[in-house]
């Protein structure tokens, strides 16, 4: 049995309030009352239209739920973490926002009721079997020609940076420190299914989606400035954006 097949989706208890407020990407921007660059890019790619019904799968702190509602959409956020639902419900008591606790693999909604879905940094947290269940259920609740926007880490980049850190930390003390802190939120334990563009496209095809994948044209939070040049040259190692349409 392969190591990959032994991986399991982490239990909801792993995603505590501390995780969302001190570990989960974009928490610094959230605490300062603004959207992170990644969330702003998601809004740009999502192209929210007034009156649309949007589902945020794994809504976390709820930034995108609120942002989409401010642009005139009725937005539903789901997360299986008690802490996430608690945090995201703060300040969300308005008519066009609903946030509930639910599993991404068993969405409690009727068929074909959402115009769009968001899956921002959730793919990597779902074991392969659970990811397929999630995608098929997302397809079920999307309207015909409905689309899902995905952002997820890139396995190619993860591998390249792990090799780089191992090599560079031998020669530079500051890089040794960075390499030790590279995964402060237990990256390897919670990210059980990091994909690359090829594998992600294949999974989406099996789930009934036609997808377009591109690489992040922007740095993530807390990336050292000297890496920006590397990101431009080795763009295919950056994180993955994907827009998939139900077929």
C-alpha positions in Angstrom: 0.0 0.0 0.0 1.4 3.4 -1.0 2.1 6.1 1.5 -0.3 8.4 -0.4 -3.2 5.9 0.1 -2.6 6.0 3.9 -3.3 9.7 4.2 -6.5 10.8 5.8 -8.3 14.1 6.0 -7.3 15.8 9.3 -10.2 15.8 11.9 -12.0 19.1 12.4 -10.5 19.4 15.9 -7.1 20.2 14.3 -8.5 23.5 13.0 -8.7 25.5 16.2 -9.3 29.2 16.8 -5.6 29.5 17.3 -4.9 28.0 13.9 -7.2 30.5 12.1 -5.8 33.5 14.0 -2.1 32.7 14.1 -1.3 30.1 11.4 -3.8 30.1 8.6 -2.7 32.1 5.6 -3.7 35.7 5.5 -4.3 35.9 9.3 -2.2 39.1 9.6 -4.4 41.0 7.1 -7.5 39.6 8.7 -6.5 40.9 12.1 -5.8 44.3 10.6 -9.3 44.4 9.0 -8.3 44.0 5.4 -8.4 41.3 2.7 -5.1 39.5 1.9 -3.7 39.7 -1.6 -4.8 36.1 -2.2 -8.4 37.0 -1.3 -8.3 40.1 -3.4 -7.1 38.0 -6.4 -9.9 35.5 -5.7 -12.5 38.3 -6.0 -10.9 39.5 -9.2 -11.0 36.1 -10.7 -14.5 35.2 -9.4 -16.2 38.3 -11.1 -19.1 38.4 -8.7 -22.4 39.6 -10.2 -25.2 41.1 -8.1 -27.9 38.5 -7.4 -25.6 35.5 -7.8 -25.7 32.7 -5.2 -22.2 31.7 -4.2 -21.0 28.8 -2.0 -17.7 29.1 -0.2 -16.5 25.6 0.7 -14.1 25.6 3.7 -14.8 29.3 4.4 -12.4 29.5 7.3 -12.6 33.0 8.8 -15.3 34.1 6.3 -13.5 36.9 4.5 -14.7 35.9 1.1 -18.2 35.2 2.3 -18.5 38.8 3.5 -16.6 40.3 0.5 -18.9 38.5 -2.0 -22.0 39.7 -0.1 -20.7 43.3 -0.2 -20.7 42.9 -4.0 -24.4 42.0 -4.1 -24.2 38.2 -4.0 -26.1 35.9 -1.6 -23.2 33.9 -0.1 -23.2 30.6 1.8 -20.1 29.6 3.7 -19.6 26.1 5.1 -16.8 24.7 7.2 -16.5 21.6 9.4 -14.4 23.4 12.0 -16.4 24.7 15.0 -13.8 27.5 15.4 -14.1 28.6 11.8 -17.9 28.9 12.0 -17.7 30.8 15.2 -15.1 33.3 13.8 -16.7 33.7 10.4 -20.2 34.3 11.9 -18.9 37.4 13.8 -20.2 40.4 12.0 -22.1 38.3 9.5 -25.7 38.8 10.7 -27.0 40.1 7.4 -29.7 38.8 5.1 -27.4 37.8 2.2 -25.0 35.7 4.3 -25.4 32.2 5.7 -22.6 30.4 7.5 -23.1 26.9 8.8 -21.1 23.9 10.0 -21.1 21.2 7.4 -18.8 18.7 5.7 -17.3 19.4 2.3 -17.9 15.8 1.3 -21.6 15.9 2.1 -23.1 19.3 1.2 -26.5 19.9 2.8 -28.0 21.6 -0.3 -30.4 20.7 -3.1 -29.1 20.2 -6.6 -28.2 23.1 -9.0 -28.8 26.1 -6.6 -25.4 27.8 -6.7 -24.0 30.0 -9.6 -20.4 29.7 -8.4 -18.4 28.0 -5.7 -15.1 28.9 -4.0 -12.5 26.3 -2.8 -9.7 28.5 -1.6 -6.9 26.4 0.0 -9.0 23.4 0.9 -8.0 20.9 -1.8 -4.7 20.2 0.0 -6.5 19.4 3.2 -8.7 16.7 1.8 -7.4 13.1 1.3 -7.8 11.9 -2.3 -11.1 10.0 -1.7 -12.6 12.9 0.2 -11.5 15.4 -2.5 -13.3 13.4 -5.2 -16.5 13.3 -3.0 -16.2 17.0 -2.4 -15.8 17.9 -6.1 -18.7 15.6 -7.2 -20.9 17.2 -4.5 -19.9 20.7 -5.5 -20.8 19.8 -9.1 -24.2 18.5 -7.9 -25.1 21.8 -6.2 -23.8 24.0 -9.0 -26.2 25.2 -11.7 -25.6 24.1 -15.3 -22.4 25.8 -16.5 -21.7 26.8 -12.9 -18.1 27.3 -12.0 -15.8 26.7 -9.1 -12.7 28.8 -8.3 -9.8 26.9 -6.7 -6.5 28.0 -5.2 -4.1 25.4 -3.8 -0.3 24.9 -3.3 1.7 23.3 -6.1 3.5 20.1 -5.5 6.2 21.1 -7.9 7.0 24.2 -5.9 6.9 22.4 -2.6 9.4 19.9 -3.8 11.7 22.5 -5.3 11.7 24.7 -2.2 12.3 21.8 0.1 15.4 20.8 -1.9 16.5 24.5 -2.0 16.2 24.9 1.8 18.1 21.7 2.5 21.0 22.9 0.3 21.0 26.5 1.2 20.7 26.1 4.9 24.0 24.4 5.0 25.7 27.6 3.9 23.7 30.4 5.4 22.6 30.6 9.0 19.6 32.8 8.3 18.3 30.4 5.7 18.7 27.5 8.2 16.4 29.4 10.5 13.9 30.1 7.8 14.0 26.4 6.7 13.2 25.4 10.3 10.2 27.7 10.4 9.1 27.1 6.8 6.0 25.1 7.9 5.0 26.8 11.1 1.3 25.6 10.8 2.3 21.9 10.6 2.1 22.2 6.8 3.1 18.5 6.2 0.5 17.2 8.7 -2.5 19.2 7.5 -1.6 19.4 3.8 -2.3 15.7 3.0 -3.0 16.1 -0.7 -0.8 18.7 -2.4 -1.3 18.5 -6.1 0.3 19.7 -9.3 -1.5 21.2 -12.3 -1.5 17.8 -14.1 -3.0 15.8 -11.3 -5.5 18.6 -10.4 -6.8 18.8 -13.9 -7.2 15.0 -14.0 -9.2 14.9 -10.8 -11.5 17.7 -11.9 -12.1 15.9 -15.2 -13.1 12.7 -13.4 -15.4 14.8 -11.2 -17.2 16.3 -14.3 -15.4 19.6 -14.7 -13.7 21.3 -17.6 -10.8 23.3 -16.1 -8.4 26.1 -16.9 -5.3 26.2 -14.6 -2.8 29.0 -14.2 0.0 29.7 -11.8 -0.1 32.4 -9.2 1.2 35.7 -10.6 1.7 37.1 -7.2 3.6 36.2 -4.0 1.8 34.7 -1.0 2.0 36.3 2.4 5.3 36.6 4.2 7.4 35.6 1.2 10.9 37.2 1.3 11.3 40.0 -1.2 14.3 38.3 -2.9 12.0 35.4 -3.9 9.9 37.7 -6.1 12.5 37.5 -8.9 12.6 33.7 -8.5 8.8 33.6 -8.7 8.8 35.5 -12.1 11.5 33.2 -13.6 10.2 29.9 -12.1 6.5 30.8 -12.4 5.5 27.2 -12.8 6.6 26.5 -9.2 4.2 29.0 -7.7 0.8 28.1 -6.3 -2.1 27.1 -8.5 -5.2 28.9 -9.5 -8.0 27.1 -11.3 -11.4 27.9 -12.7 -13.4 24.8 -13.5 -16.8 24.8 -15.2 -19.4 22.1 -14.7 -20.0 20.0 -17.9 
